[in-house]
Amino acid sequence: MALTGRAALLAALGSIPVGILEPGWTGILAVNGPLALACACDYALAAPVRRLVLSRSGDTSTRLGETADVTLTITNPSRRLLRARLRDAWPPSSWLPGTEIEASRHRLTVPPGERRRVTTRLRPTRRGDRQSDRVTIRSYGPLGLFSRQGAHKLPWSVRVLPPFTSRKHLPSKLARLRELDGRTSVLTRGEGTEFDSLREYVPGDDTRSIDWRATARQSAVAVRTWRPERDRHILLVLDTGRTSAGRVGDAPRLDASMDAALLLAALASRAGDRVALLAYDRRVRALVQGRSAGDVLPGLVNAMAPLEAALVETDARGLTAAALRTAPRRSLIVLLTTLDAAPVEQGLLPVLPQLTQRHTLLVASVADPHIARMAEFRGSAEAVYEAAAAAQAQSERQRTAEQLRRHGVTVVDATPEDLAPALADAYLALKAAGRL
């Protein structure tokens, strides 16, 4: 039983000592008779809270930056009218800052034997799973002097998916893909491609491509031409170690890597390629493989949603071993990681031959646009020192990228806004060159 502000005000105005006896205490409670009777009646007429029946329904997932509606159904099985205030508690990151009180609190009135619904609108600010806490209900009597309060545990989970903001680039990349695939087919010669057609031999052609049976049936030497296979295997590898936790702008590097991986997955699946995902730091954090073209993107988005960067150094040998297990046949391995000198030189370079021997490797990294802006600063001694530090950082990244390129690795280094389209362009360039 709780004393409301109205009851306290009435007691103060009448100079009447009002209190509540705690269990185990004895004493004399001096009250005004009519006021005590009114409070007792008010408390008795307040609907019981613990007998209420609550259930949830609504959204179980949403994209970061969008809303999710979760509906509470409150059934009043008692014979008393329920006049209540309700708080639907969720983690603070379930709402934009400053909007929690308005979004999580509701007023409702439920007649005896009836039910009412209230909707809590979430707008999460972080990826991952948001678990509801408890529903607290305060039931008031008709005079508003006393109230009953209780809480109900009512589990519900909303998964916050990556926003996939780079989806806007997909139509233009698909147009380029259609140009490569059919209308202006890129014909290549070599092992691991599909036969396309015959044409006349020209000096410089590989003699292994000569079709001797077709040559015997005509006066000119015939050469087989090939087109890239459609069902190539692509493995997206997300480095979830400490370097992916660094923030670039308002988001961690890991989020920009995810967005780029999603665009590439959408593009590659439309091209008929098989796409798999591996997230790794010192152990496998997520693994998606064997999905059909229609299921691969939902599978990747759902697997990426709860991923968080681990504040540990990535085990490059373990990552390589996991990638080789996941891609047993020749594949394009897209490693989204850092281009910082120490992790690459001490971790990736020693194990690089294991990957490049069997697979085509593409390394993509998120560059910090603030470094480029610092390199342009002038006008004061402090700005000059900052520009020198930025130029040194850029030089180290370029040197690291060149080391990878000398090992036959394709490198993409771009800011968060440009990484996704740049990675898609690199994939299309590999297709155009017949390397996929």
URLIN-V969573 format. One record per residue. SS is DSSP state (a for helix, b for strand, c for the rest). OMEGA is omega as a letter, one per 20 degrees, with the letter a starting at -180 (999 if undefined). BURIAL is 1 if it has 9 or more other ideal C-beta (glycine too) atoms within 8 Angstrom, else 0. Layout:
# URLIN-V969573
SS:OMEGA:BURIAL ; SS:OMEGA:BURIAL
This chain:
# URLIN-V969573
c:a:0 ; b:r:0 ; b:a:1 ; c:r:1 ; a:r:0 ; a:r:1 ; a:r:1 ; a:r:1 ; a:r:0 ; a:r:1 ; a:a:1 ; a:a:0 ; a:r:0 ; c:a:0 ; c:a:0 ; c:r:1 ; c:r:0 ; c:r:1 ; c:r:0 ; c:r:0 ; c:r:0 ; c:r:0 ; c:r:0 ; c:a:0 ; c:r:0 ; c:a:0 ; c:a:0 ; c:r:0 ; c:a:0 ; c:a:0 ; c:r:1 ; c:a:0 ; a:r:0 ; a:r:0 ; a:r:1 ; a:r:1 ; a:r:0 ; a:r:1 ; a:a:1 ; a:r:0 ; a:a:1 ; a:r:1 ; a:a:1 ; a:a:0 ; a:r:0 ; c:a:1 ; c:r:1 ; c:a:1 ; c:a:1 ; c:r:0 ; c:r:0 ; c:r:1 ; b:a:0 ; b:r:1 ; b:a:0 ; b:r:1 ; b:r:0 ; b:a:1 ; c:r:0 ; c:r:0 ; b:r:1 ; b:r:1 ; b:r:1 ; c:a:1 ; c:r:0 ; c:a:0 ; c:r:0 ; b:a:1 ; b:r:1 ; b:a:1 ; b:r:1 ; b:r:1 ; b:a:1 ; b:r:1 ; b:a:1 ; c:a:1 ; c:a:0 ; c:r:1 ; c:a:0 ; c:r:1 ; c:r:1 ; b:r:1 ; b:a:1 ; b:r:1 ; b:a:1 ; b:r:1 ; b:r:1 ; b:a:1 ; b:r:1 ; b:r:1 ; c:a:0 ; a:a:0 ; a:r:0 ; a:a:1 ; c:r:1 ; c:a:0 ; c:r:0 ; c:a:0 ; c:a:1 ; a:a:1 ; a:a:0 ; a:a:0 ; a:a:1 ; a:a:1 ; b:a:1 ; b:r:1 ; b:r:0 ; b:r:1 ; b:a:1 ; b:r:1 ; c:r:0 ; c:r:0 ; c:a:0 ; c:r:0 ; b:r:0 ; b:r:1 ; b:r:0 ; b:a:1 ; b:r:1 ; b:a:1 ; b:r:0 ; b:r:1 ; c:a:1 ; c:r:1 ; c:r:1 ; c:r:0 ; c:r:1 ; b:a:1 ; b:r:1 ; b:a:1 ; b:r:1 ; b:r:1 ; b:a:0 ; b:r:1 ; b:a:1 ; b:a:1 ; b:r:1 ; b:a:1 ; b:a:1 ; b:r:1 ; c:a:1 ; c:r:0 ; c:a:0 ; c:a:1 ; c:a:1 ; b:r:1 ; b:r:1 ; b:a:1 ; b:r:1 ; b:a:0 ; b:r:0 ; b:r:1 ; b:a:0 ; c:a:1 ; c:r:0 ; c:a:1 ; b:r:1 ; b:r:1 ; b:a:1 ; b:a:1 ; b:r:1 ; c:a:1 ; c:a:1 ; c:a:1 ; a:a:0 ; a:r:1 ; a:a:1 ; a:r:0 ; a:a:1 ; a:a:1 ; a:a:0 ; a:r:0 ; a:r:1 ; a:r:1 ; a:r:0 ; a:r:1 ; a:r:1 ; a:r:1 ; a:r:0 ; a:a:1 ; a:r:1 ; a:a:0 ; a:r:0 ; c:a:0 ; c:r:1 ; c:a:1 ; b:a:1 ; b:r:1 ; c:r:1 ; c:a:0 ; c:r:0 ; c:r:0 ; b:a:1 ; b:a:0 ; b:a:0 ; b:a:1 ; b:r:0 ; b:r:0 ; b:a:0 ; b:a:0 ; c:r:1 ; c:a:0 ; c:a:0 ; c:r:0 ; c:r:1 ; c:a:0 ; a:r:0 ; a:a:0 ; a:r:1 ; b:r:1 ; c:a:1 ; a:r:0 ; a:r:0 ; a:r:1 ; a:a:1 ; a:a:0 ; c:a:0 ; c:a:0 ; c:a:0 ; c:r:0 ; c:a:0 ; b:a:1 ; b:r:1 ; b:r:1 ; b:a:1 ; b:r:1 ; b:a:1 ; b:r:1 ; c:a:1 ; c:a:1 ; c:r:0 ; c:r:1 ; b:r:1 ; b:r:1 ; b:r:1 ; b:a:1 ; b:r:1 ; b:r:1 ; b:a:1 ; c:r:1 ; c:a:1 ; a:a:1 ; a:r:1 ; a:r:1 ; a:a:1 ; c:a:0 ; b:r:0 ; b:a:1 ; c:a:0 ; c:a:0 ; b:r:0 ; b:r:1 ; a:a:1 ; a:a:1 ; a:r:1 ; a:r:1 ; a:r:1 ; a:a:1 ; a:r:1 ; a:r:1 ; a:a:1 ; a:r:1 ; a:r:1 ; a:r:1 ; a:r:1 ; a:a:1 ; a:a:1 ; a:r:1 ; a:r:1 ; a:r:1 ; c:a:1 ; c:r:0 ; c:r:1 ; b:a:0 ; b:r:1 ; b:a:1 ; b:r:1 ; b:r:1 ; b:a:1 ; b:r:1 ; c:r:1 ; c:r:1 ; c:a:0 ; b:r:0 ; b:r:1 ; b:r:1 ; b:r:1 ; b:r:1 ; c:r:0 ; c:r:0 ; c:r:1 ; c:a:0 ; a:a:0 ; a:a:0 ; a:a:0 ; a:a:1 ; a:r:1 ; a:r:0 ; a:r:1 ; a:a:1 ; a:a:1 ; a:r:1 ; a:a:1 ; a:a:1 ; a:a:1 ; c:a:0 ; c:r:1 ; c:r:0 ; c:r:1 ; c:a:1 ; c:r:0 ; c:r:0 ; c:a:0 ; c:r:1 ; c:a:1 ; a:r:1 ; a:r:0 ; a:r:1 ; a:r:1 ; a:a:1 ; a:r:0 ; a:r:1 ; a:r:1 ; a:r:1 ; a:a:0 ; a:a:1 ; c:a:1 ; c:r:0 ; c:a:0 ; c:a:0 ; b:r:1 ; b:r:1 ; b:r:1 ; b:a:1 ; b:r:1 ; b:a:1 ; c:a:1 ; c:r:1 ; c:r:1 ; c:a:1 ; a:a:1 ; a:a:0 ; a:a:1 ; a:a:1 ; a:a:1 ; a:a:0 ; a:a:1 ; a:a:1 ; a:r:1 ; a:a:0 ; a:a:1 ; a:a:1 ; a:r:0 ; a:a:1 ; a:a:1 ; a:r:1 ; c:a:0 ; c:a:0 ; c:r:1 ; b:a:1 ; b:r:1 ; b:r:1 ; b:r:1 ; b:a:1 ; b:a:1 ; b:r:1 ; b:a:1 ; c:a:0 ; a:r:1 ; a:r:0 ; a:r:1 ; a:r:1 ; a:r:0 ; a:a:1 ; a:a:1 ; c:a:0 ; c:r:1 ; c:r:0 ; c:r:0 ; c:r:0 ; a:r:0 ; a:r:0 ; a:r:1 ; a:r:1 ; a:r:0 ; a:r:1 ; a:r:1 ; a:r:0 ; a:r:1 ; a:r:1 ; a:r:1 ; a:r:0 ; a:r:1 ; a:r:1 ; a:r:0 ; a:r:1 ; a:r:1 ; a:r:0 ; a:r:1 ; a:r:1 ; a:r:1 ; a:r:0 ; a:r:1 ; a:a:1 ; a:r:1 ; a:r:0 ; c:r:1 ; c:a:0 ; c:r:1 ; b:a:1 ; b:r:1 ; b:r:1 ; b:a:1 ; b:r:1 ; b:a:1 ; a:a:1 ; a:a:0 ; a:a:0 ; a:a:1 ; a:r:1 ; a:r:1 ; a:r:1 ; a:r:1 ; a:r:1 ; a:r:1 ; a:r:1 ; a:r:1 ; a:r:1 ; a:r:0 ; a:r:1 ; a:a:1 ; a:a:0 ; c:a:0 ; c:a:1 ; c:r:0 ; c:999:1
